[in-house]
Amino acid sequence: MQDLNWQKSSFSGDGSNCVHVAATPYGTVHLRESDAPDTVLTTTAPGLHALISGLKNQPGPRGQ
């Protein structure tokens, strides 16, 4: 995998459990968790949008 410019999610706060995101010029978006940096989820911008929208629409403290 090419060198990626990983950025910490603004929702991760100051804790050690952080989500990092990196975009490529090819239209893919990569996600990883700080606890398991070798495990990378690859998706597209529309796929990430669908994931975030789905999570926001879940009932509970985060989806309210």
Buried (B, 14 or more C-beta within 10 A) or exposed (E): EEEBEBEEEEEBEEEEEBBBBBBEEEEBBBBBBBEEEEEBBEBEEEEBEEBEEEEEEEEEEEEE
